[in-house]
Amino acid sequence: MKVISAEFIKSAVDPFHYPDDSFPEVAFVGRSNVGKSSLINALVNRKKLAKTNNTPGRTQLVNFFVINKNLSFVDLPGYGYAKVPVSVKRGWKAMVEGYLEGRESLRLVVMILDIRRKPSEDDALLMQWLRSNNIKIVFVLTKTDKFSRGQVNISRRKIGEHLGISYDELVPFSARTSYGRDNLWRVIGDACCPVS
């Protein structure tokens, strides 16, 4: 996919403040500090479209972006960061589930996992919740540049086994090198612009 334009539209807390859902939407979810913003930036080939931060748990709103004036990316708050107050965690859960349940233009959820980490209970619960709500998911393993190709394959298998999904369902990705970018765009294109 050639990205000609990518722009931030707005941040919101609840559906009353979401932008019009005139374009197909792809939502990005994952634990805090998993590399969500870096992945979005790498996909659109922009350094600072989505704000990155060294402090986990900073994305506390639903952030909307429009790509090529015909597709929306939605950056959802991260989950699972222990230092965030319980009240904030509850608010994030309500925000994320509220978006995922009610957004008619949602075509795909990109569920991001760190290839160096065993999936958490939160990861497994989110996957089950998405599947029980019939929401299409692609699983992306970030930070693959930290591993050799052999290590990537081993971790990919282990993560797949842990989540009960096949090796082929996990897309390896590196925001630093853009490895996996074309594969992920292919999945996004198939979900948002299926050929009839």
N, C-alpha and C positions, 0 to 999 in steps of 0.2 A: 504494500500500500504506500503510495506516495502522499505524504502529508504536506499539503499546501498551506493550510491555516490551522491554528490551534489556539483557542482563547478561553480564558477563565470567564464564566458567566456570573455565577453567584454562589454564596454559601447559604445554607438553610438548616433549620433545626427540625421543622415539621412540614408536612405536605402542603400546608397553606402558603408556604413561602417558596415551594419548588418552582422552577421555571416551567413553562408549557412543555408538555411531552410530545413535541412535534417530530422528534427524531428518534430512531431506535437507540436504546441506551445499553451501555456495558458498564456494570458496576465492579469495582475492585475492592476486595475484602481480604483481611488477614490480620494476624497478630500485630501489635505495636512493634515497630522496629524491624519489620520483615522486608522492607524495601519497596513498599507500595508506591510512594511518590517517585522514587528513582525509576521504577519500572514504567510508570506512566510517562515520565519525561523521556526515557529511552525509546518508547514506542512512537512518540510523536517527534523525536529528534529535536527536543528543546531542553535546555539546561534547567530552566526555572519556571516551567509552567505550573507544575505541582510543587508546593513548598516542601523541601526536605528539612529534617531537623535531627540533630544528634540525640535529642531527648525524646525517648519513647512516649507515646500517648499525647502528642501535641495536636493531632488531627481530631478535633472535637465537634466538627460540623460535617454536614453532607455537602461536598464541593462538586459543582457541575462545570464541565468544560465542553465546548463544541469543537469538533474536529471536521475540517473540510466543509463546514456548513451543512453537513448531512448526517452526522453521527455524534452522540453525546457519550462522554466518559463521566462516570460518577465515582468520586473517591470517598469511600465510607470510613467512619472512624475505626481505628484499630481496636483490638480487644486483647484482654489477657495480661495487661501490664499491672503488676502488683502495687506499684506506688501511687496509683490513681485512687482517690477516695471511692468507697463503695457507692455513694450516691451518684457520682459521675459515671461509674460503670453501669449502673442501672439505667441512667439516662441514655448512654450510648446504645445499650441493648434495645431500648424502646425506639430510638432513632433509626437504627439499622433495620430492625424487623419491620418497623412502620414503612420504611422505604421499600424494602424487598417484597412485602406482602401486597402493597397497594399500587405499585407503579406499573401501569399497563404497557408502557413502552419498553420495559426491561426485556432484553433479549438474551443476555448472558451475564453470568457472574464469573469473574476471574478470581479464583481463590488462591491466594499467594502463600506459599510455604517456604521457609528457609531450608535449603538442602542440607545444611549442617546440623539441623535440629530434628529430633523426633517430634512428630506431630503431637500437639497437646490435647488434653481433653476438650478444651474449647474448640480446637480445630475439628475434632471428630463430631462434636455436637452441632457445630455450624453446618458441616457437610450433611449430616443426617437431616437437619432442619430444612436445608435447601432442597434436598431430594424429596422429603415428605411433602413439600410445597410445589413439586414439579418444576423447579427452577433449573434451567440448564447451567451446568458448571464446566469450566475448564480449570484444571489444577496446574499451577505454574510454580516451579522450583527455582527460587532466586539464588543469587550469589554463587553460581556454578563456577565462576572464575577462581574461586578459592580452592577448588579441587582439581585433581587430574581427571582425565576422561574416564579412567578406570574407577576412581572414587565416585564420580558422578553416577556411573551405572550401578555401583553397589548401593549407594544411598537411595537412588531412585527406586530400586527394587525393595529395599527395606521400608521406605515410606509407603510405597504401594501396598505392601503386605500389611503394614500397621493399619492403614485405612480401609483395607479390603477392596482396593481398586487395582486395575491392571497397570503394569509398567508403562504401557503406551498412552495411558490417560494423563501422565505427568509430563508437562512440557518444561524441559530445562531452559533456564534463561539467565543472562548476565546483563545487568544494566551498564556495567563498565565496558564490556566488549560488544554489546548488542547481539550476542549469541542467542538464538531462539526467537529473535524479533520477527523474522518472516513467518516462522511457523505459527506464532501467536496471532499475527495479523490474519493469517489464513483461517484460523478458527473463528476469529472475530467476524471476518467477512462472511463465512458460511452461516454464522448465527444471525447476522444482521441483514445480509443481502442474499438470501438463499436463491440459487438458480432453480427455476421451476421447470 
